Amino acid sequence: MRKRNPGSLLELVRHASMALRRARCQDRPEPERERDPERERCWTELFEQLDLNKDGRIDVNELRTGLAARGLLRTAVEEQIVEAGDTNQDGQLDFQEFTEYLRAQEKQLRLMFRSLDRNDDGCIDLSEIQQSMRSLGVEVTTEQASRILQSMDQDGTMTIDWNEWRDHFLFNPLHNMEEIALYWKHSLMLDIGEHLTIPDEFTEQERKSGFVWRQLMAGAMAGSVSRTGTAPLDRLKVFLQVHGSGAGRASVWSGLREMVREGGLTALWRGNGINVLKIAPETAIKFLAYEQIKLVMKGGHAGGTLGVQERFVAGSLAGATAQTIIYPMEVLKTRLTLRKTGQFSGMADCVLNILRMEGLRAFYKGYLPNILGILPYAGIDLAVYETLKNAWLQRNTASSADPGVLVLVGCGTVSSTCGQLASYPLALVRTRMQAQATATGSPQLSMLGQFRTIVSQEGVMGLYRGIAPNFLKVIPAVSISYVVYERMRRALGVAVGS
């Protein structure tokens, strides 16, 4: 065999079976073979490429580097592969262990392939994917099933033969069809401190097993660390929204200098405690409300899934429900963020001060623009996210049904940015209404009054005051959130295949 340096791991593995793949679909089911010299020669070449230090063994770090270089990024996949193949328990794979793992993985994949190939014609088609997913309690539309097929279909037949199936999943340690279904279905749940995205769809089995709450816990922990890491930028945003309209018109740098001068470096984290504290109840309330609203929209029937537009409506209503319940914490966060040194001794003192000076209604100042802001943010965020992800899937049919970490994070970053652009004026008005009592002698303006005042005094661009630090925090927030989210998923046993 002439040696070559393939561009991806999938291409290299496919090369091992090229001689077996040129017949028509119904004529090409591969017979059982314990040894295939062509494929094993390819495994030898692959092992040599992954063995970076050339010591005859592959450890987790070498496997991680090799798979990442070939675009295969999965949660804890390297540890799972090494653990499954490491028969002598030395934490590494020698060539024999490596090839035995691949051989065993093929046998497991063959069983799954046959369970999907219901008419036993040697190929998986659209209806068979829908049937199999339905039997696992997961409804997929024809369009969704087509994308799953396209992600594995190498010859354009819109059917998947054994070789295509094996090549696609060989380095994904999935052990049964339930795990395959999860792999196809789930995406990331990243929180960057704005409105939470539309909740994911979960099966009844996932709810009963506790998978849902472990997933939500991982997301809440990621959000906590992410918000803490980007708290200075968040406080700067609020500072500019409220104080950036004066004669001096504070900039990003002057705002940072003023906050540090007034209260020291720790002042940059004012209000972060309550911002983190409200993540868990908001996430839980939104998820529970989403499930109930979804049930109502289905007419009381638990089966089936919602389309994109229905998910948008259900998610927006769930978001409004969660925001209504936790909104006093939003007002409290704004007041604590803007407080001067020594103004309040803590959260409890701030609550008592608001109640004593302004009454209970003060905890819902800015509620209307906050609720109205959910609709453009969630609608545009979801629409842009789905559009970008689907466009990527259509142009990259040779990769994965799960687009992968970088693609999902990229789509999420762009969609979140678009959503923020649309909803930011409402967010600014909300913040100014929440902060009105902190500005001595300032008039108590309504939502429309705030809009008129901002446009007349600062122009249309005044509605976007403070948006620069808001955009600056997106990339670090997404990065921190993803890293912590994946670590927590692994620790809590949420990762597919764990």
C-alpha positions as CSV (number, residue, x, y, z in Angstrom):
1,M,0.0,0.0,0.0
2,R,1.4,3.4,-0.9
3,K,1.7,5.5,2.3
4,R,-0.1,8.8,2.4
5,N,-0.9,11.4,5.0
6,P,-4.8,11.7,5.0
7,G,-6.4,15.0,5.9
8,S,-8.7,13.5,8.6
9,L,-9.0,10.4,10.7
10,L,-12.2,9.4,8.9
11,E,-10.5,9.5,5.6
12,L,-7.7,7.3,6.9
13,V,-10.1,4.7,8.3
14,R,-12.2,4.8,5.1
15,H,-9.0,4.0,3.2
16,A,-8.8,0.7,5.0
17,S,-12.1,-0.4,3.4
18,M,-11.9,1.3,0.0
19,A,-11.6,-2.0,-1.9
20,L,-14.9,-3.2,-0.5
21,R,-17.1,-0.2,-1.2
22,R,-17.7,0.2,-4.9
23,A,-20.7,-2.0,-5.5
24,R,-24.3,-0.8,-5.2
25,C,-25.8,-0.6,-1.8
26,Q,-27.9,-3.7,-1.9
27,D,-24.9,-5.8,-3.2
28,R,-22.3,-4.7,-0.6
29,P,-23.0,-5.9,2.9
30,E,-19.6,-6.9,4.3
31,P,-19.2,-10.5,5.5
32,E,-17.8,-11.2,9.0
33,R,-14.1,-11.3,9.0
34,E,-11.8,-11.7,11.9
35,R,-8.8,-10.4,10.0
36,D,-8.7,-7.9,7.1
37,P,-5.0,-7.4,6.0
38,E,-5.8,-4.1,4.2
39,R,-7.6,-2.6,7.1
40,E,-4.9,-3.8,9.6
41,R,-2.2,-2.2,7.5
42,C,-4.1,1.1,7.7
43,W,-4.4,0.6,11.5
44,T,-0.6,0.2,11.6
45,E,-0.2,3.5,9.8
46,L,-2.7,5.2,12.1
47,F,-1.0,3.8,15.2
48,E,2.3,5.2,14.0
49,Q,0.8,8.6,13.5
50,L,-0.8,8.7,16.9
51,D,2.4,7.5,18.7
52,L,3.9,10.9,18.8
53,N,7.0,10.0,20.9
54,K,7.5,6.7,19.0
55,D,7.8,4.6,22.1
56,G,5.4,1.9,20.8
57,R,2.5,3.0,23.1
58,I,-0.3,5.6,22.9
59,D,-1.3,7.4,26.0
60,V,-4.3,9.7,26.7
61,N,-2.5,12.9,25.8
62,E,-1.2,11.5,22.5
63,L,-4.6,10.2,21.6
64,R,-6.2,13.5,22.5
65,T,-3.7,15.4,20.4
66,G,-4.1,13.1,17.4
67,L,-8.0,13.1,17.5
68,A,-8.1,16.9,18.0
69,A,-5.8,17.4,15.0
70,R,-8.2,15.4,12.9
71,G,-11.3,17.3,14.1
72,L,-12.7,14.6,16.5
73,L,-13.4,16.5,19.7
74,R,-15.7,14.6,22.1
75,T,-16.2,14.7,25.8
76,A,-13.7,12.3,27.6
77,V,-13.4,10.2,24.4
78,E,-9.7,9.6,24.9
79,E,-10.0,8.4,28.4
80,Q,-12.8,6.0,27.4
81,I,-10.9,4.6,24.5
82,V,-7.7,4.0,26.6
83,E,-9.7,2.5,29.5
84,A,-11.6,0.2,27.2
85,G,-8.5,-1.1,25.3
86,D,-6.0,-1.1,28.2
87,T,-6.0,-4.8,29.1
88,N,-2.7,-4.7,31.1
89,Q,-3.8,-1.6,33.0
90,D,-0.7,0.5,32.4
91,G,-2.6,3.5,31.3
92,Q,-1.5,3.2,27.6
93,L,-2.3,1.3,24.5
94,D,0.3,-0.8,22.7
95,F,-0.3,-1.8,19.1
96,Q,-2.0,-5.1,20.0
97,E,-4.4,-3.4,22.5
98,F,-5.1,-0.6,20.0
99,T,-6.0,-3.0,17.2
100,E,-8.0,-5.2,19.5
101,Y,-10.0,-2.2,20.7
102,L,-10.8,-1.2,17.1
103,R,-11.8,-4.8,16.2
104,A,-14.1,-5.0,19.3
105,Q,-15.5,-1.6,18.5
106,E,-16.3,-2.8,14.9
107,K,-18.2,-5.8,16.3
108,Q,-20.3,-3.6,18.6
109,L,-21.0,-1.2,15.7
110,R,-22.1,-4.1,13.5
111,L,-24.7,-5.1,16.1
112,M,-26.1,-1.5,16.2
113,F,-26.0,-1.3,12.4
114,R,-28.0,-4.5,12.1
115,S,-30.6,-3.2,14.6
116,L,-31.1,-0.1,12.5
117,D,-31.1,-2.0,9.1
118,R,-34.7,-3.3,9.7
119,N,-35.3,-4.6,6.2
120,D,-31.8,-6.3,6.1
121,D,-30.8,-4.8,2.7
122,G,-27.3,-3.8,3.9
123,C,-28.2,-0.1,4.1
124,I,-29.9,2.3,6.5
125,D,-32.4,4.7,5.0
126,L,-34.4,7.7,6.2
127,S,-37.4,5.7,7.4
128,E,-35.2,3.3,9.4
129,I,-33.5,6.1,11.3
130,Q,-36.9,7.6,12.1
131,Q,-38.3,4.2,13.2
132,S,-35.3,3.4,15.4
133,M,-35.3,6.8,17.1
134,R,-39.1,6.5,17.6
135,S,-38.6,3.2,19.3
136,L,-36.3,4.9,21.8
137,G,-38.8,7.6,22.6
138,V,-37.2,10.3,20.4
139,E,-39.2,11.8,17.6
140,V,-37.2,13.2,14.7
141,T,-38.7,15.0,11.6
142,T,-37.9,13.9,8.1
143,E,-35.6,17.0,7.8
144,Q,-33.7,16.0,10.9
145,A,-33.3,12.4,9.8
146,S,-32.0,13.7,6.4
147,R,-29.3,15.7,8.2
148,I,-28.3,12.7,10.2
149,L,-28.0,10.6,7.0
150,Q,-26.1,13.4,5.2
151,S,-23.6,13.6,8.0
152,M,-22.5,10.0,7.3
153,D,-23.3,9.6,3.6
154,Q,-20.1,9.6,1.6
155,D,-21.4,8.6,-1.8
156,G,-24.5,10.7,-2.1
157,T,-27.0,7.8,-2.1
158,M,-28.9,9.1,1.0
159,T,-28.4,5.6,2.5
160,I,-25.7,4.4,4.9
161,D,-23.9,1.2,4.2
162,W,-21.9,-0.7,6.8
163,N,-18.6,0.9,5.8
164,E,-19.9,4.4,6.1
165,W,-21.5,3.6,9.5
166,R,-18.2,2.0,10.8
167,D,-16.0,4.8,9.6
168,H,-18.2,7.4,11.2
169,F,-18.4,5.9,14.6
170,L,-15.1,3.9,15.0
171,F,-13.6,6.5,17.3
172,N,-16.8,7.4,19.2
173,P,-17.0,5.0,22.1
174,L,-20.8,4.6,22.0
175,H,-22.0,1.2,23.2
176,N,-25.7,1.0,22.3
177,M,-28.5,2.7,20.3
178,E,-29.6,4.8,23.3
179,E,-26.1,6.5,23.3
180,I,-26.2,6.9,19.5
181,A,-29.6,8.7,19.9
182,L,-28.2,11.0,22.6
183,Y,-25.2,11.7,20.4
184,W,-27.5,12.7,17.5
185,K,-29.8,14.7,19.7
186,H,-28.0,16.8,22.3
187,S,-26.1,20.1,21.9
188,L,-24.4,22.4,24.4
189,M,-26.1,24.4,27.1
190,L,-23.9,27.5,27.5
191,D,-24.7,30.5,29.7
192,I,-22.9,33.8,29.0
193,G,-24.9,35.8,31.5
194,E,-27.7,36.9,29.2
195,H,-31.1,35.3,28.6
196,L,-30.7,31.5,28.8
197,T,-31.2,29.7,25.5
198,I,-34.2,27.6,24.6
199,P,-34.1,24.5,26.8
200,D,-33.1,21.2,25.3
201,E,-35.5,18.3,24.6
202,F,-35.2,15.4,27.0
203,T,-36.7,11.9,26.8
204,E,-38.8,10.3,29.6
205,Q,-35.9,7.9,30.3
206,E,-33.5,10.8,30.7
207,R,-35.8,12.5,33.2
208,K,-36.2,9.3,35.3
209,S,-32.5,8.6,35.3
210,G,-31.6,12.0,36.7
211,F,-29.7,12.9,33.5
212,V,-31.7,16.1,33.2
213,W,-30.7,17.5,36.6
214,R,-27.1,16.5,36.2
215,Q,-27.1,18.3,32.8
216,L,-28.7,21.4,34.3
217,M,-26.3,21.3,37.3
218,A,-23.3,21.2,34.9
219,G,-24.8,24.2,33.0
220,A,-25.4,26.1,36.3
221,M,-21.9,25.6,37.5
222,A,-20.5,26.6,34.2
223,G,-22.6,29.8,34.2
224,S,-21.4,30.6,37.8
225,V,-17.7,30.4,36.9
226,S,-18.3,32.2,33.6
227,R,-20.2,35.1,35.2
228,T,-17.6,35.4,37.9
229,G,-14.8,35.5,35.4
230,T,-16.4,38.2,33.3
231,A,-18.0,40.1,36.2
232,P,-15.8,43.2,35.8
233,L,-17.0,43.6,32.2
234,D,-20.6,43.0,33.3
235,R,-20.3,45.7,36.0
236,L,-18.7,48.0,33.5
237,K,-21.7,47.5,31.2
238,V,-24.2,48.4,33.9
239,F,-22.0,51.4,35.0
240,L,-21.9,52.8,31.5
241,Q,-25.7,52.1,31.0
242,V,-26.5,54.2,34.0
243,H,-23.7,56.8,34.3
244,G,-22.4,57.0,30.8
245,S,-25.0,59.6,29.8
246,G,-23.6,62.5,31.9
247,A,-21.5,65.4,30.8
248,G,-18.3,63.4,31.0
249,R,-19.8,60.4,29.2
250,A,-17.6,57.7,30.6
251,S,-15.7,55.4,28.2
252,V,-14.7,51.8,28.8
253,W,-11.3,52.8,30.2
254,S,-12.5,55.8,32.2
255,G,-15.3,53.7,33.6
256,L,-12.9,51.0,34.8
257,R,-10.6,53.6,36.3
258,E,-13.5,55.2,38.1
259,M,-14.7,51.9,39.6
260,V,-11.2,50.9,40.8
261,R,-10.6,54.4,42.2
262,E,-13.8,54.4,44.1
263,G,-13.6,50.9,45.6
264,G,-10.4,49.2,44.7
265,L,-10.0,46.1,42.5
266,T,-12.6,44.1,44.4
267,A,-15.2,46.7,43.4
268,L,-15.1,45.2,39.9
269,W,-17.0,42.2,41.3
270,R,-19.8,44.1,43.1
271,G,-23.2,42.4,42.4
272,N,-21.6,39.2,41.2
273,G,-22.8,37.2,44.3
274,I,-26.5,37.7,43.5
275,N,-25.8,37.3,39.8
276,V,-24.5,33.8,40.5
277,L,-27.1,33.0,43.1
278,K,-30.0,33.5,40.7
279,I,-28.7,31.0,38.1
280,A,-29.9,27.9,39.8
281,P,-33.5,29.0,40.5
282,E,-33.8,30.6,37.1
283,T,-32.6,27.5,35.3
284,A,-34.8,25.2,37.3
285,I,-37.9,27.3,37.0
286,K,-37.4,27.8,33.2
287,F,-36.9,24.1,32.6
288,L,-40.0,23.1,34.7
289,A,-42.1,25.8,33.0
290,Y,-40.9,24.8,29.6
291,E,-41.9,21.1,30.2
292,Q,-45.4,22.1,31.3
293,I,-45.9,24.6,28.5
294,K,-44.7,22.0,26.0
295,L,-47.3,19.5,27.4
296,V,-50.1,22.1,27.0
297,M,-49.0,22.8,23.4
298,K,-49.1,19.1,22.6
299,G,-52.7,18.9,23.9
300,G,-51.7,16.9,27.0
301,H,-49.9,14.1,25.0
302,A,-46.4,13.4,26.2
303,G,-45.2,11.9,22.9
304,G,-43.7,13.9,20.0
305,T,-41.5,16.9,19.8
306,L,-42.0,20.6,19.0
307,G,-40.8,22.4,15.8
308,V,-38.5,25.3,15.9
309,Q,-41.3,27.9,16.0
310,E,-43.1,26.1,18.7
311,R,-39.9,25.7,20.8
312,F,-39.4,29.5,20.4
313,V,-42.9,30.2,21.8
314,A,-42.6,27.7,24.6
315,G,-39.1,28.8,25.5
316,S,-40.1,32.5,25.5
317,L,-43.1,31.8,27.7
318,A,-40.9,29.7,30.0
319,G,-38.3,32.5,30.1
320,A,-41.0,35.0,31.0
321,T,-42.3,32.8,33.8
322,A,-38.8,32.4,35.2
323,Q,-38.0,36.1,34.9
324,T,-41.3,37.0,36.7
325,I,-40.4,34.8,39.7
326,I,-36.8,35.8,40.0
327,Y,-37.0,39.4,38.8
328,P,-36.6,40.9,42.3
329,M,-33.1,39.3,42.3
330,E,-32.4,41.2,39.0
331,V,-33.3,44.5,40.6
332,L,-31.2,43.6,43.7
333,K,-28.2,42.7,41.4
334,T,-28.4,46.1,39.6
335,R,-28.5,48.0,43.0
336,L,-25.6,46.0,44.4
337,T,-23.6,46.4,41.2
338,L,-24.0,50.2,41.3
339,R,-23.6,50.7,45.1
340,K,-20.9,53.0,46.5
341,T,-18.4,51.8,49.0
342,G,-20.1,51.3,52.4
343,Q,-23.6,52.0,51.0
344,F,-24.9,48.5,52.0
345,S,-23.4,46.0,54.3
346,G,-24.7,43.1,52.2
347,M,-27.7,41.7,50.3
348,A,-30.0,41.6,53.3
349,D,-29.3,45.3,54.1
350,C,-29.9,46.2,50.4
351,V,-33.3,44.4,50.5
352,L,-34.3,46.1,53.7
353,N,-33.2,49.5,52.4
354,I,-35.3,49.1,49.2
355,L,-38.4,48.0,51.2
356,R,-38.1,50.8,53.7
357,M,-37.4,53.6,51.2
358,E,-39.4,52.5,48.1
359,G,-41.7,49.7,49.0
360,L,-42.3,46.2,47.5
361,R,-43.1,47.6,44.0
362,A,-39.5,48.7,43.6
363,F,-38.5,45.1,43.1
364,Y,-40.3,45.1,39.8
365,K,-39.0,48.3,38.3
366,G,-38.1,47.8,34.7
367,Y,-40.1,44.5,34.5
368,L,-42.0,45.4,31.3
369,P,-38.9,46.2,29.1
370,N,-37.2,43.1,30.6
371,I,-40.1,40.8,29.5
372,L,-40.4,42.5,26.1
373,G,-36.6,42.0,25.6
374,I,-37.0,38.2,25.9
375,L,-38.9,38.0,22.7
376,P,-36.5,39.6,20.2
377,Y,-33.5,38.1,22.0
378,A,-34.8,34.5,22.2
379,G,-36.4,34.7,18.7
380,I,-33.3,36.0,16.9
381,D,-30.9,33.9,19.0
382,L,-32.7,30.7,18.1
383,A,-33.4,31.6,14.5
384,V,-29.8,32.6,13.8
385,Y,-28.4,29.6,15.7
386,E,-30.6,27.1,13.8
387,T,-29.8,28.8,10.5
388,L,-26.0,28.8,11.0
389,K,-26.0,25.2,12.3
390,N,-28.1,23.9,9.5
391,A,-26.0,25.8,6.9
392,W,-22.9,24.1,8.3
393,L,-24.5,20.7,8.2
394,Q,-25.6,21.1,4.6
395,R,-22.1,22.1,3.6
396,N,-20.2,19.5,5.7
397,T,-22.2,16.3,5.1
398,A,-19.0,14.3,5.5
399,S,-18.5,15.2,9.1
400,S,-20.7,14.7,12.1
401,A,-24.4,14.9,12.9
402,D,-23.2,16.7,15.9
403,P,-21.3,19.6,14.4
404,G,-18.8,19.6,17.2
405,V,-17.6,22.0,19.8
406,L,-16.1,24.8,17.8
407,V,-19.0,25.0,15.3
408,L,-21.7,25.0,18.1
409,V,-19.7,27.6,20.1
410,G,-19.3,29.7,17.0
411,C,-22.9,29.5,16.1
412,G,-23.9,30.3,19.7
413,T,-21.6,33.3,19.8
414,V,-22.9,34.8,16.6
415,S,-26.6,34.1,17.4
416,S,-26.2,35.6,20.9
417,T,-24.5,38.7,19.5
418,C,-27.4,39.2,17.0
419,G,-30.0,38.7,19.8
420,Q,-28.2,41.2,22.0
421,L,-28.1,43.8,19.2
422,A,-31.9,43.5,18.8
423,S,-32.8,43.5,22.5
424,Y,-30.1,45.8,23.9
425,P,-32.2,49.1,23.9
426,L,-34.8,47.3,26.1
427,A,-32.0,46.0,28.4
428,L,-30.6,49.5,28.8
429,V,-34.0,51.0,29.6
430,R,-34.6,48.2,32.1
431,T,-31.3,48.8,33.9
432,R,-32.0,52.6,34.1
433,M,-35.4,51.9,35.6
434,Q,-34.0,49.5,38.1
435,A,-31.4,52.0,39.1
436,Q,-33.6,55.1,39.3
437,A,-33.8,55.3,43.1
438,T,-30.0,55.3,43.3
439,A,-29.7,58.6,41.4
440,T,-30.6,61.2,43.9
441,G,-33.4,63.5,42.8
442,S,-33.8,61.8,39.4
443,P,-37.4,61.6,38.0
444,Q,-39.1,58.2,38.1
445,L,-39.6,57.7,34.4
446,S,-41.7,55.1,32.7
447,M,-40.4,52.8,29.9
448,L,-41.5,55.2,27.2
449,G,-40.3,58.1,29.2
450,Q,-36.9,56.6,29.4
451,F,-36.8,55.9,25.6
452,R,-37.8,59.5,24.8
453,T,-35.2,61.0,27.2
454,I,-32.4,58.8,25.9
455,V,-33.1,59.5,22.2
456,S,-33.6,63.3,22.8
457,Q,-30.5,63.8,25.0
458,E,-28.1,61.2,23.6
459,G,-29.5,60.3,20.2
460,V,-30.3,56.8,18.8
461,M,-26.8,55.6,19.7
462,G,-27.5,56.3,23.3
463,L,-29.7,53.2,23.3
464,Y,-26.6,51.1,22.8
465,R,-24.5,52.7,25.6
466,G,-22.4,50.1,27.3
467,I,-22.6,47.5,24.5
468,A,-18.9,47.5,24.0
469,P,-18.0,45.7,27.3
470,N,-21.1,43.5,26.7
471,F,-19.6,42.2,23.4
472,L,-16.1,42.0,24.9
473,K,-17.3,39.5,27.4
474,V,-18.9,37.1,24.9
475,I,-15.8,35.2,23.8
476,P,-14.2,34.8,27.3
477,A,-17.7,33.9,28.8
478,V,-18.4,31.3,26.1
479,S,-14.8,29.8,26.5
480,I,-14.9,29.7,30.3
481,S,-18.5,28.3,30.2
482,Y,-17.6,25.6,27.8
483,V,-14.5,24.4,29.6
484,V,-16.3,24.2,33.0
485,Y,-19.4,22.7,31.4
486,E,-17.4,19.9,29.9
487,R,-15.5,19.3,33.2
488,M,-18.7,19.2,35.2
489,R,-20.4,16.9,32.7
490,R,-17.5,14.5,33.0
491,A,-17.5,14.7,36.8
492,L,-21.3,14.2,37.1
493,G,-21.3,11.3,34.6
494,V,-23.4,13.2,32.0
495,A,-21.0,12.6,29.1
496,V,-22.3,10.4,26.3
497,G,-20.9,7.0,26.7
498,S,-20.1,7.4,30.4
